[in-house]
Amino acid sequence: MKSNTKFSHDSLLDRQSTQELLITLANAINKGELTFQESEGELVLSPQQLLQVSLRASDEGDKQEVEVKIKWRTKEKEFADTPPKIKTKAGKR
């Protein structure tokens, strides 16, 4: 099966089906592997121990929305071990 780098899916679900989808997603995160499949291939993600979670909600009258975003790095971000060099003009602070 072809390996993908992106996956997208939109659907209209009832509350029970939406709850089942979220439980499945939560269980996959807990196991450390999310596999998204479609006819052309699959995308396998491996969540790390620390996850960046963003939660947003809005009520715009006839439209209400909850957005959940979960991100993580597969490799530790490298940081410099020395401070940056900053030049200043003589006599000014």
C-alpha positions as CSV (number, residue, x, y, z in Angstrom):
1,M,0.0,0.0,0.0
2,K,1.3,3.5,-0.9
3,S,2.5,5.6,2.1
4,N,1.1,9.1,2.3
5,T,2.3,12.2,4.1
6,K,-1.2,13.9,4.4
7,F,-4.7,12.6,5.2
8,S,-8.0,14.5,5.1
9,H,-11.5,13.4,5.7
10,D,-14.8,15.3,6.2
11,S,-18.1,13.7,7.1
12,L,-21.4,14.5,8.7
13,L,-21.9,12.2,11.8
14,D,-24.4,11.9,14.6
15,R,-23.2,12.5,18.2
16,Q,-22.8,8.7,18.9
17,S,-20.6,8.2,15.8
18,T,-18.6,11.3,16.6
19,Q,-18.0,10.0,20.2
20,E,-16.9,6.6,18.8
21,L,-14.5,8.4,16.4
22,L,-12.9,10.5,19.3
23,I,-12.6,7.4,21.5
24,T,-10.8,5.5,18.7
25,L,-8.5,8.5,18.2
26,A,-7.8,8.7,22.0
27,N,-7.0,4.9,22.1
28,A,-4.7,5.2,19.1
29,I,-2.8,8.1,20.8
30,N,-2.5,6.1,24.0
31,K,-1.1,3.1,22.0
32,G,1.4,5.4,20.3
33,E,0.3,4.7,16.7
34,L,-2.4,6.3,14.5
35,T,-3.0,4.7,11.2
36,F,-5.2,6.7,8.7
37,Q,-6.3,4.7,5.6
38,E,-7.9,5.6,2.4
39,S,-8.1,3.8,-1.0
40,E,-4.8,5.2,-2.2
41,G,-2.7,4.4,0.8
42,E,-2.2,4.9,4.5
43,L,-0.6,7.4,6.8
44,V,1.0,6.1,10.0
45,L,1.8,8.6,12.8
46,S,3.6,7.9,16.1
47,P,2.7,10.3,18.8
48,Q,5.5,11.1,21.3
49,Q,5.1,11.3,25.1
50,L,4.7,15.1,25.1
51,L,2.0,16.5,22.8
52,Q,1.1,20.1,22.1
53,V,-2.7,20.4,22.4
54,S,-4.7,23.4,21.3
55,L,-8.4,23.6,22.0
56,R,-10.7,26.3,20.6
57,A,-14.4,26.8,20.8
58,S,-16.7,29.5,19.3
59,D,-20.4,30.3,19.1
60,E,-21.3,32.5,16.2
61,G,-25.1,32.4,16.5
62,D,-26.1,29.8,13.9
63,K,-22.7,28.1,13.9
64,Q,-20.9,26.6,16.8
65,E,-17.5,25.0,16.6
66,V,-14.9,23.1,18.6
67,E,-11.5,22.6,17.2
68,V,-8.9,20.3,18.6
69,K,-5.3,20.3,17.3
70,I,-2.6,17.9,18.5
71,K,1.0,18.2,17.4
72,W,4.3,16.7,18.4
73,R,7.9,16.4,17.1
74,T,9.4,13.1,16.0
75,K,12.8,14.5,16.7
76,E,13.9,16.8,19.5
77,K,14.3,20.3,18.3
78,E,18.0,21.4,18.5
79,F,18.8,24.5,20.4
80,A,22.1,26.4,20.4
81,D,24.2,25.9,23.5
82,T,25.6,29.4,23.4
83,P,23.8,32.8,23.6
84,P,23.5,34.9,20.4
85,K,26.1,37.6,19.7
86,I,24.5,41.0,19.8
87,K,26.4,44.1,18.7
88,T,25.8,47.5,20.2
89,K,27.1,50.9,19.3
90,A,29.6,52.4,21.7
91,G,28.0,54.9,24.1
92,K,24.4,53.7,23.6
93,R,22.5,51.4,25.7
